[in-house]
Amino acid sequence: MTRRDVSSLVIDNICNQARGQNVAVACFYFDFAVQKEQSPTNTLGALLKQVVGGLEEVPEEIVQDYVDQKKVLGGRRPLLSDIVRMLQTTSSKKHTFICLDALDECVAGDRVKLLNSLGQILRKSPNTRIFVTGRPHIRGEIGNRLSGRVTTILITPRRDDVIRYLHSRLAEDTTPDAMDGSLQADILKKIPNDISEMYVEATALENIP
């Protein structure tokens, strides 16, 4: 099981429990391959869109923000500070879960701005909870930037689980002729050895009192 699988299970569980409740769930999956497209503004903008989409009525403050921005030089995209303020408004209307997967794949400078922005949201929105996954080296950064109560869960994939996962993916291979017995044996030997030494950090951040 990959860390993306772990994150998906947690998010699916949150969504299932939130069904029928006055709860908003917003998710973002970071990807090293498209870092340039995942700026703090784009990330929080995507989260805001999800939260607003779940509201029965868009708060008047947000509607006015967009109206005001259209008047500036023919219209412009919201700034990071604008989006933070709007997220503070929307997340104060209902319990909100913000889920960020693979935060370590976010550019270091962008990650600082993003965590600082999330800290601002937490301070203004007592109903907000944040779930983050990432490699252990960003744990200190999360704790420093978000001065709330942090619960950390270290997850180490078991070798047998990795091998079962690889078998299931190999069975779904759409080009079986390209895979001979020797290559498959190498995959089943090398990847479990490498992954067995990797683990992820899941951080659940409670609101700042």
Backbone as JSON Lines, residues from 0, in Angstrom:
{"i":0,"aa":"M","n":[0.85,-1.2,0.0],"ca":[0.0,0.0,0.0],"c":[0.88,1.24,0.0]}
{"i":1,"aa":"T","n":[0.65,2.15,-0.96],"ca":[1.42,3.38,-1.04],"c":[0.86,4.43,-0.09]}
{"i":2,"aa":"R","n":[1.63,5.51,0.11],"ca":[1.13,6.55,1.0],"c":[-0.08,7.24,0.39]}
{"i":3,"aa":"R","n":[-0.16,7.26,-0.96],"ca":[-1.36,7.81,-1.6],"c":[-2.58,6.97,-1.26]}
{"i":4,"aa":"D","n":[-2.39,5.64,-1.16],"ca":[-3.49,4.76,-0.76],"c":[-3.92,5.07,0.67]}
{"i":5,"aa":"V","n":[-2.93,5.28,1.56],"ca":[-3.23,5.59,2.96],"c":[-4.03,6.88,3.04]}
{"i":6,"aa":"S","n":[-3.57,7.9,2.32],"ca":[-4.26,9.18,2.33],"c":[-5.68,9.05,1.79]}
{"i":7,"aa":"S","n":[-5.84,8.29,0.71],"ca":[-7.16,8.12,0.11],"c":[-8.12,7.43,1.08]}
{"i":8,"aa":"L","n":[-7.62,6.45,1.82],"ca":[-8.46,5.75,2.8],"c":[-8.95,6.71,3.88]}
{"i":9,"aa":"V","n":[-8.03,7.55,4.37],"ca":[-8.4,8.51,5.41],"c":[-9.42,9.5,4.88]}
{"i":10,"aa":"I","n":[-9.17,10.03,3.69],"ca":[-10.07,11.02,3.11],"c":[-11.44,10.41,2.83]}
{"i":11,"aa":"D","n":[-11.45,9.18,2.29],"ca":[-12.74,8.5,2.04],"c":[-13.52,8.32,3.34]}
{"i":12,"aa":"N","n":[-12.81,7.98,4.42],"ca":[-13.46,7.78,5.71],"c":[-14.05,9.09,6.24]}
{"i":13,"aa":"I","n":[-13.29,10.19,6.08],"ca":[-13.78,11.49,6.52],"c":[-15.03,11.87,5.72]}
{"i":14,"aa":"C","n":[-14.97,11.66,4.4],"ca":[-16.12,12.0,3.55],"c":[-17.35,11.17,3.92]}
{"i":15,"aa":"N","n":[-17.14,9.89,4.21],"ca":[-18.27,9.03,4.6],"c":[-18.92,9.5,5.89]}
{"i":16,"aa":"Q","n":[-18.08,9.88,6.86],"ca":[-18.61,10.34,8.13],"c":[-19.26,11.72,8.01]}
{"i":17,"aa":"A","n":[-18.8,12.51,7.04],"ca":[-19.32,13.87,6.88],"c":[-20.65,13.89,6.13]}
{"i":18,"aa":"R","n":[-20.98,12.77,5.48],"ca":[-22.2,12.72,4.68],"c":[-23.44,13.0,5.55]}
{"i":19,"aa":"G","n":[-24.22,13.96,5.11],"ca":[-25.44,14.3,5.84],"c":[-25.2,15.23,7.02]}
{"i":20,"aa":"Q","n":[-23.94,15.56,7.28],"ca":[-23.61,16.45,8.39],"c":[-23.27,17.84,7.84]}
{"i":21,"aa":"N","n":[-23.21,18.8,8.72],"ca":[-22.83,20.15,8.32],"c":[-21.3,20.27,8.33]}
{"i":22,"aa":"V","n":[-20.68,19.51,7.43],"ca":[-19.23,19.4,7.4],"c":[-18.73,19.57,5.96]}
{"i":23,"aa":"A","n":[-17.65,20.33,5.79],"ca":[-17.02,20.5,4.49],"c":[-15.69,19.75,4.48]}
{"i":24,"aa":"V","n":[-15.39,19.07,3.37],"ca":[-14.13,18.36,3.2],"c":[-13.47,18.84,1.91]}
{"i":25,"aa":"A","n":[-12.23,19.31,2.0],"ca":[-11.5,19.78,0.83],"c":[-10.14,19.09,0.79]}
{"i":26,"aa":"C","n":[-9.74,18.63,-0.39],"ca":[-8.51,17.83,-0.51],"c":[-7.61,18.37,-1.62]}
{"i":27,"aa":"F","n":[-6.31,18.19,-1.43],"ca":[-5.35,18.56,-2.47],"c":[-4.21,17.54,-2.45]}
{"i":28,"aa":"Y","n":[-3.86,17.04,-3.65],"ca":[-2.79,16.05,-3.8],"c":[-1.6,16.69,-4.5]}
{"i":29,"aa":"F","n":[-0.48,16.78,-3.8],"ca":[0.72,17.36,-4.4],"c":[1.42,16.32,-5.27]}
{"i":30,"aa":"D","n":[2.09,16.81,-6.32],"ca":[2.8,15.93,-7.25],"c":[4.09,16.62,-7.67]}
{"i":31,"aa":"F","n":[5.22,15.99,-7.42],"ca":[6.53,16.56,-7.74],"c":[6.63,16.95,-9.21]}
{"i":32,"aa":"A","n":[5.94,16.21,-10.08],"ca":[6.06,16.43,-11.53],"c":[5.42,17.72,-12.0]}
{"i":33,"aa":"V","n":[4.52,18.28,-11.2],"ca":[3.83,19.52,-11.61],"c":[3.93,20.59,-10.53]}
{"i":34,"aa":"Q","n":[5.1,20.71,-9.93],"ca":[5.29,21.65,-8.83],"c":[4.96,23.09,-9.21]}
{"i":35,"aa":"K","n":[5.3,23.48,-10.44],"ca":[5.1,24.87,-10.85],"c":[3.62,25.24,-10.86]}
{"i":36,"aa":"E","n":[2.75,24.25,-11.03],"ca":[1.32,24.52,-11.09],"c":[0.67,24.48,-9.7]}
{"i":37,"aa":"Q","n":[1.48,24.14,-8.67],"ca":[0.92,23.95,-7.34],"c":[1.44,25.0,-6.37]}
{"i":38,"aa":"S","n":[1.29,26.25,-6.75],"ca":[1.68,27.37,-5.89],"c":[0.71,27.46,-4.72]}
{"i":39,"aa":"P","n":[1.08,28.18,-3.65],"ca":[0.15,28.36,-2.52],"c":[-1.18,28.96,-2.95]}
{"i":40,"aa":"T","n":[-1.13,29.9,-3.89],"ca":[-2.37,30.52,-4.37],"c":[-3.26,29.51,-5.08]}
{"i":41,"aa":"N","n":[-2.66,28.69,-5.96],"ca":[-3.44,27.67,-6.68],"c":[-3.97,26.6,-5.73]}
{"i":42,"aa":"T","n":[-3.12,26.2,-4.77],"ca":[-3.51,25.16,-3.83],"c":[-4.7,25.61,-2.97]}
{"i":43,"aa":"L","n":[-4.56,26.76,-2.33],"ca":[-5.64,27.25,-1.47],"c":[-6.86,27.64,-2.29]}
{"i":44,"aa":"G","n":[-6.63,28.1,-3.53],"ca":[-7.75,28.42,-4.4],"c":[-8.57,27.18,-4.71]}
{"i":45,"aa":"A","n":[-7.89,26.05,-4.95],"ca":[-8.59,24.78,-5.22],"c":[-9.37,24.33,-3.98]}
{"i":46,"aa":"L","n":[-8.77,24.5,-2.81],"ca":[-9.47,24.13,-1.56],"c":[-10.69,25.02,-1.34]}
{"i":47,"aa":"L","n":[-10.53,26.31,-1.6],"ca":[-11.64,27.24,-1.43],"c":[-12.8,26.87,-2.35]}
{"i":48,"aa":"K","n":[-12.49,26.53,-3.59],"ca":[-13.52,26.15,-4.55],"c":[-14.33,24.96,-4.05]}
{"i":49,"aa":"Q","n":[-13.62,23.98,-3.45],"ca":[-14.31,22.79,-2.93],"c":[-15.21,23.14,-1.75]}
{"i":50,"aa":"V","n":[-14.69,23.98,-0.86],"ca":[-15.48,24.34,0.33],"c":[-16.72,25.15,-0.08]}
{"i":51,"aa":"V","n":[-16.52,26.13,-0.95],"ca":[-17.65,26.96,-1.39],"c":[-18.68,26.12,-2.13]}
{"i":52,"aa":"G","n":[-18.2,25.14,-2.92],"ca":[-19.1,24.28,-3.67],"c":[-20.03,23.47,-2.78]}
{"i":53,"aa":"G","n":[-19.62,23.26,-1.53],"ca":[-20.45,22.48,-0.61],"c":[-21.39,23.32,0.24]}
{"i":54,"aa":"L","n":[-21.33,24.64,0.07],"ca":[-22.21,25.52,0.84],"c":[-23.56,25.68,0.15]}
{"i":55,"aa":"E","n":[-24.61,25.76,0.94],"ca":[-25.94,26.0,0.37],"c":[-26.06,27.41,-0.17]}
{"i":56,"aa":"E","n":[-25.32,28.33,0.44],"ca":[-25.34,29.72,-0.01],"c":[-23.95,30.33,0.16]}
{"i":57,"aa":"V","n":[-23.46,30.98,-0.87],"ca":[-22.13,31.6,-0.8],"c":[-22.21,32.84,0.08]}
{"i":58,"aa":"P","n":[-21.32,32.95,1.08],"ca":[-21.34,34.12,1.97],"c":[-21.22,35.43,1.2]}
{"i":59,"aa":"E","n":[-21.93,36.43,1.65],"ca":[-21.94,37.72,0.97],"c":[-20.54,38.32,0.88]}
{"i":60,"aa":"E","n":[-19.7,38.07,1.92],"ca":[-18.35,38.63,1.91],"c":[-17.54,38.13,0.72]}
{"i":61,"aa":"I","n":[-17.72,36.85,0.38],"ca":[-16.97,36.26,-0.73],"c":[-17.49,36.79,-2.07]}
{"i":62,"aa":"V","n":[-18.79,36.88,-2.19],"ca":[-19.38,37.43,-3.41],"c":[-18.85,38.85,-3.64]}
{"i":63,"aa":"Q","n":[-18.8,39.64,-2.59],"ca":[-18.34,41.03,-2.7],"c":[-16.87,41.08,-3.06]}
{"i":64,"aa":"D","n":[-16.07,40.15,-2.5],"ca":[-14.64,40.1,-2.83],"c":[-14.44,39.93,-4.33]}
{"i":65,"aa":"Y","n":[-15.17,39.0,-4.93],"ca":[-15.05,38.73,-6.36],"c":[-15.53,39.92,-7.19]}
{"i":66,"aa":"V","n":[-16.59,40.56,-6.74],"ca":[-17.1,41.75,-7.44],"c":[-16.05,42.85,-7.42]}
{"i":67,"aa":"D","n":[-15.43,43.06,-6.25],"ca":[-14.42,44.11,-6.11],"c":[-13.2,43.82,-6.99]}
{"i":68,"aa":"Q","n":[-12.78,42.56,-7.08],"ca":[-11.6,42.2,-7.86],"c":[-11.82,42.39,-9.36]}
{"i":69,"aa":"K","n":[-13.05,42.21,-9.81],"ca":[-13.35,42.4,-11.23],"c":[-13.22,43.87,-11.63]}
{"i":70,"aa":"K","n":[-13.29,44.76,-10.65],"ca":[-13.2,46.19,-10.93],"c":[-11.76,46.67,-11.03]}
{"i":71,"aa":"V","n":[-10.79,45.82,-10.61],"ca":[-9.38,46.22,-10.59],"c":[-8.74,45.89,-11.93]}
{"i":72,"aa":"L","n":[-8.36,46.9,-12.7],"ca":[-7.68,46.72,-13.98],"c":[-8.37,45.69,-14.87]}
{"i":73,"aa":"G","n":[-9.67,45.77,-14.89],"ca":[-10.41,44.86,-15.75],"c":[-10.58,43.48,-15.16]}
{"i":74,"aa":"G","n":[-10.21,43.3,-13.91],"ca":[-10.37,42.0,-13.24],"c":[-9.04,41.3,-13.06]}
{"i":75,"aa":"R","n":[-8.87,40.65,-11.94],"ca":[-7.65,39.88,-11.67],"c":[-7.99,38.7,-10.77]}
{"i":76,"aa":"R","n":[-7.09,37.74,-10.74],"ca":[-7.27,36.58,-9.86],"c":[-7.07,37.02,-8.42]}
{"i":77,"aa":"P","n":[-7.74,36.35,-7.47],"ca":[-7.55,36.7,-6.06],"c":[-6.09,36.5,-5.63]}
{"i":78,"aa":"L","n":[-5.6,37.36,-4.77],"ca":[-4.27,37.21,-4.19],"c":[-4.33,36.14,-3.09]}
{"i":79,"aa":"L","n":[-3.14,35.68,-2.67],"ca":[-3.08,34.68,-1.61],"c":[-3.79,35.18,-0.35]}
{"i":80,"aa":"S","n":[-3.57,36.42,0.0],"ca":[-4.2,36.98,1.21],"c":[-5.72,37.01,1.08]}
{"i":81,"aa":"D","n":[-6.21,37.26,-0.15],"ca":[-7.66,37.26,-0.38],"c":[-8.24,35.87,-0.15]}
{"i":82,"aa":"I","n":[-7.54,34.86,-0.68],"ca":[-8.03,33.48,-0.57],"c":[-8.01,33.02,0.88]}
{"i":83,"aa":"V","n":[-6.95,33.39,1.61],"ca":[-6.88,33.04,3.04],"c":[-8.07,33.64,3.78]}
{"i":84,"aa":"R","n":[-8.36,34.89,3.51],"ca":[-9.48,35.55,4.17],"c":[-10.81,34.87,3.84]}
{"i":85,"aa":"M","n":[-10.98,34.48,2.57],"ca":[-12.22,33.82,2.17],"c":[-12.34,32.43,2.79]}
{"i":86,"aa":"L","n":[-11.22,31.72,2.92],"ca":[-11.25,30.42,3.57],"c":[-11.57,30.57,5.05]}
{"i":87,"aa":"Q","n":[-11.06,31.62,5.67],"ca":[-11.4,31.88,7.07],"c":[-12.91,32.1,7.22]}
{"i":88,"aa":"T","n":[-13.48,32.8,6.25],"ca":[-14.93,33.07,6.28],"c":[-15.74,31.79,6.1]}
{"i":89,"aa":"T","n":[-15.39,31.0,5.07],"ca":[-16.18,29.8,4.77],"c":[-16.01,28.74,5.85]}
{"i":90,"aa":"S","n":[-14.8,28.57,6.36],"ca":[-14.57,27.52,7.36],"c":[-15.15,27.87,8.72]}
{"i":91,"aa":"S","n":[-15.48,29.15,8.9],"ca":[-16.13,29.53,10.15],"c":[-17.63,29.25,10.12]}
{"i":92,"aa":"K","n":[-18.14,28.92,8.93],"ca":[-19.58,28.65,8.77],"c":[-19.94,27.21,9.12]}
{"i":93,"aa":"K","n":[-18.97,26.3,9.01],"ca":[-19.23,24.89,9.3],"c":[-17.92,24.19,9.63]}
{"i":94,"aa":"H","n":[-18.01,23.01,10.22],"ca":[-16.81,22.22,10.49],"c":[-16.14,21.9,9.16]}
{"i":95,"aa":"T","n":[-14.84,22.14,9.08],"ca":[-14.12,21.98,7.82],"c":[-12.88,21.11,8.01]}
{"i":96,"aa":"F","n":[-12.71,20.14,7.13],"ca":[-11.52,19.3,7.11],"c":[-10.73,19.63,5.85]}
{"i":97,"aa":"I","n":[-9.47,20.01,6.02],"ca":[-8.58,20.27,4.89],"c":[-7.54,19.16,4.86]}
{"i":98,"aa":"C","n":[-7.48,18.43,3.75],"ca":[-6.59,17.28,3.63],"c":[-5.54,17.55,2.56]}
{"i":99,"aa":"L","n":[-4.27,17.45,2.93],"ca":[-3.16,17.68,2.01],"c":[-2.3,16.43,1.94]}
{"i":100,"aa":"D","n":[-2.17,15.86,0.75],"ca":[-1.41,14.64,0.57],"c":[-0.05,14.95,-0.05]}
{"i":101,"aa":"A","n":[1.01,14.31,0.47],"ca":[2.38,14.43,-0.05],"c":[2.87,15.88,-0.01]}
{"i":102,"aa":"L","n":[2.71,16.52,1.14],"ca":[3.14,17.91,1.28],"c":[4.63,18.07,1.01]}
{"i":103,"aa":"D","n":[5.41,17.03,1.23],"ca":[6.86,17.11,1.0],"c":[7.19,17.32,-0.48]}
{"i":104,"aa":"E","n":[6.24,17.05,-1.38],"ca":[6.46,17.24,-2.81],"c":[6.15,18.67,-3.25]}
{"i":105,"aa":"C","n":[5.77,19.51,-2.32],"ca":[5.57,20.93,-2.59],"c":[6.93,21.63,-2.48]}
{"i":106,"aa":"V","n":[7.21,22.59,-3.36],"ca":[8.47,23.34,-3.32],"c":[8.66,23.95,-1.93]}
{"i":107,"aa":"A","n":[9.88,23.88,-1.4],"ca":[10.15,24.32,-0.03],"c":[9.65,25.74,0.25]}
{"i":108,"aa":"G","n":[9.94,26.69,-0.64],"ca":[9.5,28.06,-0.43],"c":[7.99,28.19,-0.44]}
{"i":109,"aa":"D","n":[7.35,27.47,-1.35],"ca":[5.88,27.49,-1.42],"c":[5.28,26.83,-0.18]}
{"i":110,"aa":"R","n":[5.96,25.79,0.31],"ca":[5.46,25.08,1.5],"c":[5.43,26.0,2.72]}
{"i":111,"aa":"V","n":[6.43,26.85,2.85],"ca":[6.48,27.81,3.96],"c":[5.27,28.75,3.88]}
{"i":112,"aa":"K","n":[5.02,29.3,2.69],"ca":[3.88,30.23,2.52],"c":[2.57,29.51,2.78]}
{"i":113,"aa":"L","n":[2.47,28.27,2.31],"ca":[1.23,27.52,2.49],"c":[0.97,27.23,3.96]}
{"i":114,"aa":"L","n":[2.0,26.78,4.68],"ca":[1.83,26.47,6.1],"c":[1.51,27.72,6.91]}
{"i":115,"aa":"N","n":[2.15,28.83,6.57],"ca":[1.84,30.09,7.25],"c":[0.39,30.49,7.01]}
{"i":116,"aa":"S","n":[-0.08,30.28,5.79],"ca":[-1.47,30.62,5.45],"c":[-2.44,29.71,6.21]}
{"i":117,"aa":"L","n":[-2.11,28.43,6.29],"ca":[-2.96,27.5,7.03],"c":[-3.0,27.87,8.51]}
{"i":118,"aa":"G","n":[-1.86,28.33,9.03],"ca":[-1.82,28.77,10.41],"c":[-2.77,29.94,10.66]}
{"i":119,"aa":"Q","n":[-2.83,30.86,9.7],"ca":[-3.76,31.99,9.81],"c":[-5.21,31.51,9.82]}
{"i":120,"aa":"I","n":[-5.49,30.53,8.97],"ca":[-6.86,29.99,8.89],"c":[-7.24,29.31,10.2]}
{"i":121,"aa":"L","n":[-6.33,28.53,10.75],"ca":[-6.6,27.84,12.01],"c":[-6.88,28.82,13.16]}
{"i":122,"aa":"R","n":[-6.11,29.91,13.19],"ca":[-6.28,30.87,14.29],"c":[-7.64,31.57,14.23]}
{"i":123,"aa":"K","n":[-8.18,31.73,13.04],"ca":[-9.46,32.43,12.88],"c":[-10.66,31.48,12.8]}
{"i":124,"aa":"S","n":[-10.39,30.19,12.57],"ca":[-11.48,29.24,12.33],"c":[-11.39,28.06,13.3]}
{"i":125,"aa":"P","n":[-12.03,28.14,14.47],"ca":[-11.95,27.09,15.47],"c":[-12.56,25.77,15.03]}
{"i":126,"aa":"N","n":[-13.35,25.76,13.95],"ca":[-13.98,24.52,13.49],"c":[-13.16,23.79,12.42]}
{"i":127,"aa":"T","n":[-11.96,24.26,12.16],"ca":[-11.14,23.69,11.09],"c":[-10.18,22.62,11.63]}
{"i":128,"aa":"R","n":[-10.06,21.52,10.89],"ca":[-9.09,20.47,11.19],"c":[-8.28,20.23,9.92]}
{"i":129,"aa":"I","n":[-7.0,19.9,10.09],"ca":[-6.13,19.67,8.94],"c":[-5.46,18.31,9.04]}
{"i":130,"aa":"F","n":[-5.49,17.57,7.93],"ca":[-4.82,16.27,7.85],"c":[-3.74,16.38,6.78]}
{"i":131,"aa":"V","n":[-2.5,16.03,7.14],"ca":[-1.37,16.16,6.23],"c":[-0.59,14.85,6.16]}
{"i":132,"aa":"T","n":[-0.18,14.46,4.96],"ca":[0.77,13.36,4.85],"c":[2.05,13.89,4.2]}
{"i":133,"aa":"G","n":[3.16,13.32,4.58],"ca":[4.44,13.72,4.0],"c":[5.55,12.91,4.62]}
{"i":134,"aa":"R","n":[6.73,13.03,4.07],"ca":[7.88,12.31,4.61],"c":[8.34,12.98,5.9]}
{"i":135,"aa":"P","n":[9.0,12.2,6.76],"ca":[9.32,12.68,8.11],"c":[10.14,13.97,8.18]}
{"i":136,"aa":"H","n":[10.92,14.29,7.12],"ca":[11.8,15.45,7.23],"c":[11.05,16.78,7.3]}
{"i":137,"aa":"I","n":[9.74,16.8,6.99],"ca":[8.99,18.06,7.08],"c":[8.23,18.18,8.41]}
{"i":138,"aa":"R","n":[8.37,17.18,9.29],"ca":[7.62,17.19,10.54],"c":[7.95,18.43,11.38]}
{"i":139,"aa":"G","n":[9.23,18.75,11.51],"ca":[9.61,19.92,12.3],"c":[9.08,21.21,11.7]}
{"i":140,"aa":"E","n":[9.1,21.27,10.37],"ca":[8.59,22.45,9.67],"c":[7.1,22.66,9.95]}
{"i":141,"aa":"I","n":[6.34,21.56,9.94],"ca":[4.91,21.65,10.23],"c":[4.69,22.14,11.66]}
{"i":142,"aa":"G","n":[5.44,21.58,12.61],"ca":[5.29,21.97,14.0],"c":[5.64,23.42,14.23]}
{"i":143,"aa":"N","n":[6.69,23.92,13.53],"ca":[7.12,25.3,13.71],"c":[6.15,26.29,13.1]}
{"i":144,"aa":"R","n":[5.6,25.93,11.95],"ca":[4.72,26.86,11.24],"c":[3.29,26.85,11.76]}
{"i":145,"aa":"L","n":[2.88,25.72,12.31],"ca":[1.52,25.59,12.83],"c":[1.6,25.3,14.32]}
{"i":146,"aa":"S","n":[1.47,26.32,15.12],"ca":[1.68,26.16,16.56],"c":[0.4,25.68,17.25]}
{"i":147,"aa":"G","n":[-0.09,24.54,16.8],"ca":[-1.26,23.95,17.43],"c":[-0.89,22.61,18.04]}
{"i":148,"aa":"R","n":[-1.89,21.88,18.51],"ca":[-1.65,20.55,19.05],"c":[-1.58,19.57,17.89]}
{"i":149,"aa":"V","n":[-0.47,18.86,17.79],"ca":[-0.22,18.02,16.63],"c":[-0.15,16.55,17.04]}
{"i":150,"aa":"T","n":[-0.89,15.72,16.34],"ca":[-0.82,14.28,16.55],"c":[-0.16,13.67,15.34]}
{"i":151,"aa":"T","n":[0.94,12.96,15.55],"ca":[1.71,12.4,14.45],"c":[1.65,10.88,14.47]}
{"i":152,"aa":"I","n":[1.41,10.3,13.3],"ca":[1.37,8.85,13.16],"c":[2.4,8.44,12.12]}
{"i":153,"aa":"L","n":[3.39,7.65,12.52],"ca":[4.39,7.16,11.58],"c":[3.93,5.82,11.02]}
{"i":154,"aa":"I","n":[3.93,5.71,9.71],"ca":[3.42,4.51,9.05],"c":[4.53,3.87,8.23]}
{"i":155,"aa":"T","n":[4.85,2.64,8.54],"ca":[5.87,1.9,7.8],"c":[5.22,0.77,7.01]}
{"i":156,"aa":"P","n":[5.33,0.77,5.68],"ca":[4.71,-0.29,4.9],"c":[5.39,-1.63,5.16]}
{"i":157,"aa":"R","n":[4.6,-2.68,5.3],"ca":[5.16,-4.02,5.5],"c":[5.56,-4.61,4.16]}
{"i":158,"aa":"R","n":[6.63,-5.37,4.17],"ca":[7.15,-5.95,2.93],"c":[6.09,-6.81,2.24]}
{"i":159,"aa":"D","n":[5.37,-7.61,3.01],"ca":[4.35,-8.49,2.41],"c":[3.26,-7.68,1.73]}
{"i":160,"aa":"D","n":[2.89,-6.53,2.33],"ca":[1.86,-5.67,1.73],"c":[2.35,-5.09,0.41]}
{"i":161,"aa":"V","n":[3.63,-4.69,0.4],"ca":[4.2,-4.13,-0.83],"c":[4.22,-5.17,-1.94]}
{"i":162,"aa":"I","n":[4.6,-6.39,-1.61],"ca":[4.66,-7.46,-2.61],"c":[3.27,-7.77,-3.15]}
{"i":163,"aa":"R","n":[2.27,-7.83,-2.26],"ca":[0.9,-8.08,-2.72],"c":[0.43,-6.96,-3.64]}
{"i":164,"aa":"Y","n":[0.78,-5.73,-3.3],"ca":[0.38,-4.59,-4.13],"c":[1.03,-4.69,-5.51]}
{"i":165,"aa":"L","n":[2.32,-5.04,-5.54],"ca":[3.02,-5.18,-6.82],"c":[2.41,-6.29,-7.67]}
{"i":166,"aa":"H","n":[2.07,-7.41,-7.05],"ca":[1.44,-8.51,-7.79],"c":[0.13,-8.04,-8.42]}
{"i":167,"aa":"S","n":[-0.66,-7.28,-7.67],"ca":[-1.95,-6.82,-8.2],"c":[-1.75,-5.86,-9.36]}
{"i":168,"aa":"R","n":[-0.73,-5.0,-9.28],"ca":[-0.47,-4.06,-10.37],"c":[0.09,-4.77,-11.59]}
{"i":169,"aa":"L","n":[0.96,-5.75,-11.37],"ca":[1.51,-6.5,-12.5],"c":[0.43,-7.29,-13.22]}
{"i":170,"aa":"A","n":[-0.56,-7.77,-12.46],"ca":[-1.66,-8.53,-13.06],"c":[-2.53,-7.63,-13.95]}
{"i":171,"aa":"E","n":[-2.46,-6.31,-13.72],"ca":[-3.25,-5.36,-14.51],"c":[-2.46,-4.78,-15.68]}
{"i":172,"aa":"D","n":[-1.24,-5.27,-15.88],"ca":[-0.38,-4.75,-16.95],"c":[-1.05,-4.93,-18.31]}
{"i":173,"aa":"T","n":[-1.15,-3.83,-19.06],"ca":[-1.81,-3.89,-20.37],"c":[-0.85,-4.32,-21.49]}
{"i":174,"aa":"T","n":[0.44,-4.46,-21.16],"ca":[1.43,-4.93,-22.15],"c":[2.19,-6.12,-21.57]}
{"i":175,"aa":"P","n":[1.51,-7.24,-21.35],"ca":[2.15,-8.39,-20.71],"c":[3.33,-8.96,-21.49]}
{"i":176,"aa":"D","n":[3.35,-8.76,-22.8],"ca":[4.45,-9.3,-23.61],"c":[5.78,-8.61,-23.31]}
{"i":177,"aa":"A","n":[5.71,-7.4,-22.74],"ca":[6.93,-6.66,-22.42],"c":[7.53,-7.08,-21.09]}
{"i":178,"aa":"M","n":[6.84,-7.96,-20.37],"ca":[7.27,-8.37,-19.04],"c":[7.64,-9.85,-19.05]}
{"i":179,"aa":"D","n":[8.94,-10.14,-18.93],"ca":[9.34,-11.54,-18.85],"c":[9.55,-11.92,-17.39]}
{"i":180,"aa":"G","n":[9.78,-13.18,-17.14],"ca":[9.92,-13.66,-15.77],"c":[11.07,-13.04,-15.02]}
{"i":181,"aa":"S","n":[12.17,-12.78,-15.73],"ca":[13.35,-12.2,-15.08],"c":[13.08,-10.78,-14.6]}
{"i":182,"aa":"L","n":[12.44,-9.97,-15.46],"ca":[12.14,-8.59,-15.1],"c":[11.15,-8.54,-13.93]}
{"i":183,"aa":"Q","n":[10.14,-9.4,-13.97],"ca":[9.16,-9.42,-12.89],"c":[9.83,-9.8,-11.57]}
{"i":184,"aa":"A","n":[10.76,-10.77,-11.63],"ca":[11.46,-11.18,-10.41],"c":[12.3,-10.04,-9.84]}
{"i":185,"aa":"D","n":[12.94,-9.26,-10.74],"ca":[13.74,-8.13,-10.3],"c":[12.87,-7.07,-9.62]}
{"i":186,"aa":"I","n":[11.68,-6.82,-10.21],"ca":[10.76,-5.83,-9.64],"c":[10.32,-6.25,-8.25]}
{"i":187,"aa":"L","n":[9.95,-7.53,-8.11],"ca":[9.44,-8.03,-6.84],"c":[10.54,-8.11,-5.77]}
{"i":188,"aa":"K","n":[11.79,-8.07,-6.21],"ca":[12.89,-8.12,-5.25],"c":[13.37,-6.72,-4.86]}
{"i":189,"aa":"K","n":[13.59,-5.86,-5.87],"ca":[14.2,-4.57,-5.61],"c":[13.25,-3.56,-4.96]}
{"i":190,"aa":"I","n":[12.04,-3.42,-5.5],"ca":[11.14,-2.39,-4.99],"c":[10.76,-2.62,-3.52]}
{"i":191,"aa":"P","n":[10.4,-3.84,-3.1],"ca":[10.1,-4.03,-1.68],"c":[11.27,-3.71,-0.77]}
{"i":192,"aa":"N","n":[12.5,-4.0,-1.23],"ca":[13.67,-3.69,-0.42],"c":[13.84,-2.18,-0.24]}
{"i":193,"aa":"D","n":[13.59,-1.43,-1.32],"ca":[13.74,0.03,-1.25],"c":[12.62,0.67,-0.44]}
{"i":194,"aa":"I","n":[11.39,0.25,-0.69],"ca":[10.24,0.87,-0.04],"c":[10.15,0.51,1.43]}
{"i":195,"aa":"S","n":[10.67,-0.65,1.81],"ca":[10.55,-1.09,3.2],"c":[11.24,-0.13,4.16]}
{"i":196,"aa":"E","n":[12.15,0.7,3.64],"ca":[12.84,1.65,4.49],"c":[12.22,3.04,4.45]}
{"i":197,"aa":"M","n":[11.11,3.15,3.75],"ca":[10.41,4.44,3.64],"c":[9.17,4.43,4.52]}
{"i":198,"aa":"Y","n":[8.83,5.57,5.04],"ca":[7.59,5.65,5.79],"c":[7.04,7.06,5.68]}
{"i":199,"aa":"V","n":[5.8,7.22,6.01],"ca":[5.16,8.52,5.84],"c":[4.74,9.08,7.18]}
{"i":200,"aa":"E","n":[4.48,10.35,7.18],"ca":[4.02,11.02,8.39],"c":[2.6,11.52,8.14]}
{"i":201,"aa":"A","n":[1.71,11.13,8.99],"ca":[0.34,11.65,8.91],"c":[0.14,12.57,10.09]}
{"i":202,"aa":"T","n":[-0.18,13.8,9.86],"ca":[-0.3,14.78,10.93],"c":[-1.71,15.32,11.0]}
{"i":203,"aa":"A","n":[-2.37,15.11,12.12],"ca":[-3.72,15.65,12.32],"c":[-3.59,16.85,13.22]}
{"i":204,"aa":"L","n":[-3.96,18.02,12.74],"ca":[-3.8,19.25,13.48],"c":[-5.13,19.7,14.04]}
{"i":205,"aa":"E","n":[-5.2,19.82,15.33],"ca":[-6.41,20.33,15.95],"c":[-6.39,21.85,15.94]}
{"i":206,"aa":"N","n":[-7.54,22.45,16.19],"ca":[-7.58,23.91,16.2],"c":[-6.75,24.47,17.34]}
{"i":207,"aa":"I","n":[-6.24,25.64,17.12],"ca":[-5.47,26.32,18.16],"c":[-6.45,26.87,19.21]}
{"i":208,"aa":"P","n":[-6.25,26.57,20.47],"ca":[-7.19,27.0,21.51],"c":[-7.16,28.52,21.69]}
